Amino acid sequence: MKKEDFIFCPLGGSGEIGMNMNLFAYGKPENRKWIIVDIGVTFADDTIPGVDLIYPDPGFITDKKDDLVGLVLTHAHEDHIGAIAHIWPKLQCNIYATPFTSVLIQEKFKEKKIDIRKKLKIVELNGNIKLGPFKIEFVTLTHSILEPNGLSIETPAGTVLHTGDWKCDPNPLIGKTINEKKLKQIGDNGVLAMICDSTNVFSPGRAGSELDVRTSLLKIMRNKKKRIIVTSFASNVARMESIFYCAEKVGRKISLVGRSMHRIYKAARQCGYLNNLIEPIDPREAKKVSREKIVFLCTGSQGEPNGAMMRISSQIHPDVMIESDDTVIFSSKIIPGNEKKLYKLHNQLVKNGIDVVSEENEFVHVSGHPNREDLKDMYSWVKPRSVIPVHGEHRHMIEHINFAKEMQVPYPVGVENGDIVQLYPGESPKIIDKAPSGRIYVDGTVSVGEESQSIKDRRNLSYNGFLEITLIINDLGVIIKKPVISFRGIPSNGETSDFIFDLEYKIREICKTFSLKNSNQEQNLIETLKTNCRKTVREKTGKRPYTNVNLVRI
């Protein structure tokens, strides 16, 4: 008889930062029970035009949904919960989350017109749940959002600690400090493996404290005389509270700008946070307040085209204006990949006489992820037999493996999305199989695969342009008018008429070789025209446009 085993399998977040989705299973291979930990998204770049969100392909676990005993969420960042409304309808399982995360989850399902209340189970901070063979204990950590949790996942084979996202913040301002006592207890009882955040493994020292950022922001804001606009991640409620605190200390009113900022503020208040603060005023009311007496806290800290900060800087925001000698404080990290659009935004502001403050010239941000000294603390508390780095690109995870070896961890294991790791039985964890994994693109309101024809066509359109040819043919198969040719996105230097003439000539020559009395030949003619017209355009312009041919019989 085959023995029970304990399995770990990441479907997203291993080999990339974002799109976190992890599976755990316990039991005999023929009847294992599964849980999912987190179910996040990542954001598309310019190479995938028209797509904003990407999430892990859940096919491997949806095939096992009858053996799925629950979905457990560590915290409410989009890279950990953003895919839930897209994937959950295929799973229909119970969802387990702490109060603040639960509020934001309900908002996501409301947008999809799904009543999730019966399936959403709220877990108190440091609470426990039992899901099939899994005893799961939520462990309060510190991070750049409210209520971040590590998960102690206990089975008859042993215990795994899944850290989620975390840091060591001695003064987090909102919420409790990291539950060091509980982590030590878990470590003393023995940990088979620790699934651990790798984001800042290259960064020496400590990640830093929110209290230190508050002190620095207050000093900066005291020296500013005109309008102050602060942009930050809306999810960082401690930073939000710091801006409220600083505004009150310097004698200014505060106004929130951007839908996400209002949504997070409302959710935090609903869960009992952000009490004893000055009340924010509506942006429309803020117009009546003098420049010297107002602070705006807005979204768009990464230069998002539709973010409030970009609209303000472009002077198209309906409620917030910006003038020379005003100050914009980017109280956030410049995320790798966003440099180009952020620097464009910074340059636009500076050119208009705005004072720009960012992490490049002032202390206005600390990371929510562990630096090397923070990692050393976690390792010393938990003392795991094995470490499996996640939440990082390959370079982060390989460095984390090296770090684990320095920390005398006996069996560090490197993984990537789809790897099936046997944690038990055996002397050490090992990769035993590969699960199907991949990415799903949210294209408009439709979820499509990576090889979707709509994605390929749009990418081709963005690079090469569009050409359309319409031929009008009579019953005898004769072209009775010259072809109607239209195009978009194909470069032209003013000699368009010659370019069109070459295409018209090519089309007529090709049509002479086909008998259009036979309707069965129409498709062959269309394909031949497409191939030859693309070739002609490429000879003239260097582009191979997406080409469409219409035959109209009259």
Helices and strands as residue ranges (DSSP letters): E 5-12, E 14-15, E 21-27, E 33-37, E 42-43, E 51-56, H 59-62, G 65-67, E 68-72, H 78-81, H 84-87, G 88-90, E 95-97, H 99-111, E 120-122, E 128-131, E 134-140, E 149-155, E 158-162, H 180-188, E 193-197, H 210-222, E 228-231, H 237-249, E 253-257, H 259-270, H 283-286, G 291-293, E 294-298, H 308-313, E 327-330, H 339-351, E 355-357, H 372-382, E 387-390, E 392-393, H 394-406, E 419-424, E 430-434, E 439-443, E 446-449, H 453-464, E 466-473, E 484-488, H 496-511, G 519-521, H 522-541, E 546-553
